């Protein structure tokens, strides 16, 4: 398992904000204790960002001249966001060589649309990586199991013939999108209180669509706010549910890379470890 990580993602925070350095510190410490090795990323280029985002959004993040109540204008946020996107790109490249990888970085990305930041997200990390891989002629399936719909990823890729986007998410919940499927975007809204058996039944339906699409590469927006004790969601998955989710993705038998999205409970590190244990299984 190739894990892309930098301690620079510990350097920015807002008091009381759920998307905090502590969530990554716990993950890093647990994985380090289990002898995982980490690869330092490099920042993506502005050209990489402009493949999926507008020049307007790029300039807003560079200048810090924006306002969103959930998405603070931290000092040097462009540096941190570009590094997180660069880590996603590196994860995608390593997945082709080694079969599976994960970008364990912040800030997350799947709420960033072509033109707008929001929902703790500045640039859409997974979209930037997918677009670069797509430019090399690959068909790509994006699987998003964050509790919140990845409105940004759908906005960027809706209508693409060589990409499908599949999202399992709680509804109603922020950002209020993903109520139905449209074109190449397959949405599976789930009620608050959904438990493992129902969730996995729907997840298997999503994977059947993925298998039929026969992608060259699978990109996973890995959000762990579907955990039963997460403060920002209402789905009722157990820690071990993520091992099963990882195993099911592994069974597709395709190269795959993962990008961390949400997950705000104190058990995030355990949920992540279970997922990595499942998705890194050889099939």
QUIWO-V144009 format. One record per backbone hydrogen bond with DSSP energy under -1.0 kcal/mol. NH is the residue of the N-H (numbers start at 1). CO is the residue of the C=O. E is the energy in kcal/mol with one decimal. If there is no record, write none. Layout:
nh-><NH:NH>
co-><CO:CO>
e-><E:E>
This chain:
nh-><2:4:5:9:10:11:17:20:25:26:27:28:29:30:31:32:33:35:36:39:44:49:50:52:53:54:58:59:60:61:62:63:64:66:74:77:80:81:82:83:84:85:86:87:88:89:90:91:92:93:94:95:96:97:98:99:101:102:103:104:112:113:118:121:125:128:129:130:131:132:133:134:135:136:137:138:140:141:142:143:144:145:151:152:153:154:155:156:157:158:160:164:165:166:167:168:169:170:171:176:182:185:186:188:190:193:194:199:200:201:202:203:204:205:206:207:208:209:210:211:212:213:214:216:217:218:219:220:221:222:222:224:228:230:236:237:242:244:245:246:247:248:249:250:251:252:253:256:257:258:259:260:261:268:271:272:273:274:275:276:277:278:279:280:281>
co-><100:102:39:6:7:8:14:18:21:22:23:24:25:26:27:28:29:32:31:3:82:45:46:49:49:114:54:55:56:57:58:59:60:64:72:74:76:77:78:79:80:81:82:83:84:85:86:87:88:89:90:91:92:93:94:95:256:2:258:4:109:116:121:118:123:124:125:126:127:128:129:130:131:133:134:133:162:217:164:219:166:221:149:110:110:150:151:152:153:154:157:140:184:142:186:144:188:147:190:173:185:182:165:167:169:234:191:195:196:197:198:199:200:201:202:203:204:205:206:207:208:209:210:139:139:255:141:257:143:220:259:262:237:227:194:226:239:240:241:242:243:244:245:246:247:249:250:99:218:101:220:103:222:265:267:268:269:270:271:272:273:274:275:276:278>
e-><-1.1:-3.1:-2.4:-1.6:-1.9:-1.8:-2.5:-1.7:-2.4:-2.3:-1.1:-3.0:-2.6:-2.1:-2.6:-2.6:-1.9:-1.8:-2.4:-2.8:-2.1:-1.7:-2.6:-1.6:-2.3:-2.6:-2.1:-2.3:-2.0:-2.3:-2.3:-2.4:-1.8:-1.5:-1.6:-1.6:-1.7:-2.9:-2.7:-1.8:-2.1:-2.2:-2.3:-2.1:-1.5:-2.0:-2.4:-2.4:-2.1:-2.2:-2.5:-1.8:-1.0:-1.0:-3.1:-2.0:-1.0:-2.5:-2.8:-2.9:-2.2:-2.1:-2.5:-1.6:-1.4:-2.5:-2.1:-2.7:-2.7:-1.5:-2.1:-3.0:-1.7:-1.4:-2.2:-1.1:-2.2:-2.1:-3.0:-2.9:-3.0:-2.1:-2.0:-1.4:-1.3:-2.1:-2.4:-2.0:-1.9:-1.9:-2.2:-1.8:-2.2:-2.9:-2.5:-2.2:-1.4:-2.6:-2.7:-2.2:-2.5:-2.3:-3.6:-2.8:-2.8:-2.7:-1.7:-2.5:-3.0:-1.6:-2.1:-2.6:-2.3:-1.3:-2.0:-2.2:-1.7:-1.6:-2.0:-2.8:-2.3:-1.8:-1.2:-2.5:-1.5:-2.3:-2.9:-2.7:-2.5:-1.1:-2.3:-2.2:-2.7:-2.1:-3.2:-2.2:-1.2:-1.4:-2.3:-2.4:-2.4:-2.5:-2.0:-2.4:-1.9:-1.4:-2.0:-2.0:-2.2:-2.0:-2.8:-2.1:-2.6:-1.5:-2.5:-2.9:-2.3:-2.5:-2.2:-2.8:-2.3:-1.7:-2.9:-1.6:-1.2>
